[in-house]
Amino acid sequence: MSFLSEFFKNKSEIGAVAPSSKFLGKKMYGGIDFSEVKCIVEFGPGTGVFTKEILKRMNPDACMIIFETNPSFYQKLKEEIKDDRAVILNESAEKIGEYLAIENQEKADYIISSLPLTVFPKELKENILKGAVDHLSEKGQYIQFQYSLNAHKLLKEKFNTVKLAFSLINMPPAFVYKCSL
Ligand SMILES: C[S@@+](CC[C@H](N)C(=O)[O-])C[C@H]1O[C@@H](n2cnc3c(N)ncnc32)[C@H](O)[C@@H]1O
């Protein structure tokens, strides 16, 4: 219910009426070898469905930097996630560079994004993707889900390789883009 009411308050920022399914989550983070991960960044965790699962899989000395602009979701994440490895920020994903530096991290091994790119203004979308490209490690991946193929062209312009997967068991079904430099 909290998701639905936040959606009605700000449709273009939330971009979904319900949290994602665990099936979609597995398509997002299921292929990651967490033994190799030092720093993972999440854009738009919402109520934290992916965040909590990723934290279960991360090494004890890895860190997760989490950007959530919605104040209610941010508050809920702060209350529910008591984990020293998680840096939970009420900030926009555009600030990835600034916060990686504050956390003494050079690059992100993975960036997991649920941002509703399709409904974002062009400048915001460009700034976020530029930050992601500039701060993703050479062997890392930017993993993004969307409910349509609209972002395919844009992501192919920014990344060398974009692989597509599809999760039918989600409301609505979603495409997962796995992007590498
Ligand atoms: C589609 S919801 C996804 C939530 C969750 N990851 C899930 O899959 O259930 C998108 C989330 O992105 C957040 N968001 C929107 N713009 C943002 C921005 N510029 N930086 C960080 N988070 C943002 C919204 O507040 C919302 O929680």
The ligand as an SDF file (V2000), in Angstrom:
LIG
                    3D

 27 29  0  0  0  0  0  0  0  0999 V2000
   10.1810    1.5980  -10.1470 C   0  0  0  0  0  0  0  0  0  0  0  0
   10.6180    2.0770   -8.4890 S   0  0  0  0  0  0  0  0  0  0  0  0
   11.5810    0.6470   -8.0890 C   0  0  0  0  0  0  0  0  0  0  0  0
   11.6410    0.2910   -6.6450 C   0  0  0  0  0  0  0  0  0  0  0  0
   12.2830   -1.0710   -6.3130 C   0  0  0  0  0  0  0  0  0  0  0  0
   13.6590   -1.1520   -6.7280 N   0  0  0  0  0  0  0  0  0  0  0  0
   11.5130   -2.2200   -6.9230 C   0  0  0  0  0  0  0  0  0  0  0  0
   11.9750   -2.7320   -7.9560 O   0  0  0  0  0  0  0  0  0  0  0  0
   10.4810   -2.5890   -6.3680 O   0  0  0  0  0  0  0  0  0  0  0  0
   11.8050    3.3750   -8.7890 C   0  0  0  0  0  0  0  0  0  0  0  0
   12.4420    4.0040   -7.5770 C   0  0  0  0  0  0  0  0  0  0  0  0
   13.4050    4.9820   -8.0050 O   0  0  0  0  0  0  0  0  0  0  0  0
   13.3770    6.0900   -7.1090 C   0  0  0  0  0  0  0  0  0  0  0  0
   13.9750    7.2580   -7.7890 N   0  0  0  0  0  0  0  0  0  0  0  0
   13.3920    8.0620   -8.7310 C   0  0  0  0  0  0  0  0  0  0  0  0
   14.2710    8.9970   -9.1490 N   0  0  0  0  0  0  0  0  0  0  0  0
   15.4400    8.7840   -8.4900 C   0  0  0  0  0  0  0  0  0  0  0  0
   16.7230    9.3900   -8.5290 C   0  0  0  0  0  0  0  0  0  0  0  0
   16.9840   10.4420   -9.3270 N   0  0  0  0  0  0  0  0  0  0  0  0
   17.7090    8.8870   -7.7370 N   0  0  0  0  0  0  0  0  0  0  0  0
   17.4570    7.8200   -6.9200 C   0  0  0  0  0  0  0  0  0  0  0  0
   16.2490    7.2080   -6.8300 N   0  0  0  0  0  0  0  0  0  0  0  0
   15.2580    7.6680   -7.6080 C   0  0  0  0  0  0  0  0  0  0  0  0
   11.8850    6.2340   -6.7930 C   0  0  0  0  0  0  0  0  0  0  0  0
   11.6610    6.9910   -5.6420 O   0  0  0  0  0  0  0  0  0  0  0  0
   11.4750    4.7510   -6.6640 C   0  0  0  0  0  0  0  0  0  0  0  0
   11.6550    4.2930   -5.3440 O   0  0  0  0  0  0  0  0  0  0  0  0
  1  2  1  0
  2  3  1  0
  2 10  1  0
  3  4  1  0
  4  5  1  0
  5  6  1  0
  5  7  1  0
  7  8  2  0
  7  9  1  0
 10 11  1  0
 11 12  1  0
 11 26  1  0
 12 13  1  0
 13 14  1  0
 13 24  1  0
 14 15  1  0
 14 23  1  0
 15 16  2  0
 16 17  1  0
 17 18  1  0
 17 23  2  0
 18 19  1  0
 18 20  2  0
 20 21  1  0
 21 22  2  0
 22 23  1  0
 24 25  1  0
 24 26  1  0
 26 27  1  0
M  CHG  2   2   1   9  -1
M  END
$$$$
